[in-house]
Structure formats: C-alpha cells, structure tokens
Amino acid sequence: MIGIIDYGMGNLFSVSKALERIDVPYKMGERPDELEGCDGYILPGVGAFPDAMKALEEHGFISFIKEKVASGVPLYGICLGMQLLFESSEEGGDTKGLGLFPGKIEKFPGVDENGKPYKVPHMGWNKLNVHQPDQELMHNVGDEYVYFVHSFVARTDEESILYATADYHVEVPAIVGKENLVASQFHPEKSGRAGMQLLENFCKVMVKQ
C-alpha cells in the first residue's frame, strides 16, 4: 500500500489516477495516523515552499516523514515535494526544509551567463540526461522528455544524489535519490511513458507492491 501524503498542497487527483493506471493500491491521509503502516509514501507538492513547510508542520508530517525515511521506508517526492526534501529554500526569504538531501532551493536567475534573459518558470517538456542508469528507480528510463513546471531549482554539491538532470540555462537536478529516498522535479504522472515507468519502478521495485 502506497500512502499519499495530503497536507493540502498537492495534486492528489493526478497522482492517484496514475497509481490506478499501474494497478497499485494506495490511500490518502491528512494526518500521520491515517497513513501509518504503508509500505511506501509519495509526497506531492504544488505552490510555495514556505506555505508547504507550514502546512506539513500543521498536519504533523515533518517528524513522520523524517522517521519513515530514517527507518528505511521508501518515499518519493514530486515537484515541490522534491524541493521540500532539501535543507532550505530562498523562496519567500530563507526557509528551512526537511534536510534529507544536501543543498538549497534557489530561484532561476532568469539571465544566462552571457547576460541574455530567459523565461522563468521553466515550463514544458525537457529532456533528461541520465547519470545513474543502474539505480532501481531508473530501470528502463532513458534520456526522454518529461514535463516540468517550476521557478526554483535545487542547487547541490553532492553529485552522488543526481540520478538525472535537465538543461535549462543551468543544470537542473531532475531526479535525485539516496537509498530509499527519491524525488523528481518534474511531474511523473504528467510525463508520458517515462514518468509512468518511474512511478512503476518506485511502487513495484523499490516498494515491491
């Protein structure tokens, strides 16, 4: 059973429908006691980082997420849900994150190294550059196009967590992972074959549903 963490800031409908398409049982919960005992978890996210951290705290999920990850339960963060797993974000001032990945969330500069402006947010289909094809999550996922919508980007010096990146004037960590903790900046449930393969790999290989 996959537990979808509902703290009021995720696109739960599209995630749940994607799990139904790959025949994976799930349940949603607004409080930790509603999701206790699941085999793996998905942390979706849409909106602003500070609001999301406040909502996670109000719903009692901050310690719950940290404890589950520390005990080895698989967790997959999606979009803002990925960003929340890092140490902090400059969105809305400096806001502390969950600290499960090393690095900080920063706004796209909007100007390239030659001083030429580019569009922010990074929105639409962009190609993955796979760095670690041998990871369980990356099975049968290659350098394919996936769907991004974000104005802030993860910055990290820890190359070992980069499963795949994308190029949008800067290097964008697209898929990150460390043991039982994985995440994608893009929306897998909206990213065609590659995205559905990622969800299936998480649910059926990492979680073994």
Beta strands, then each sheet from edge to edge (+ up, - down):
strand 1: 2-5
strand 2: 26-29
strand 3: 40-43
strand 4: 75-78
strand 5: 88-89
strand 6: 95-96
strand 7: 104-107
strand 8: 122-127
strand 9: 129-130
strand 10: 145-150
strand 11: 152-155
strand 12: 162-167
strand 13: 171-178
strand 14: 181-184
sheet 1: 2+ 1+ 3+ 4+ 14+ 13- 12+ 9-
sheet 2: 6+ 5- 7- 11+
sheet 3: 8+ 10-
end
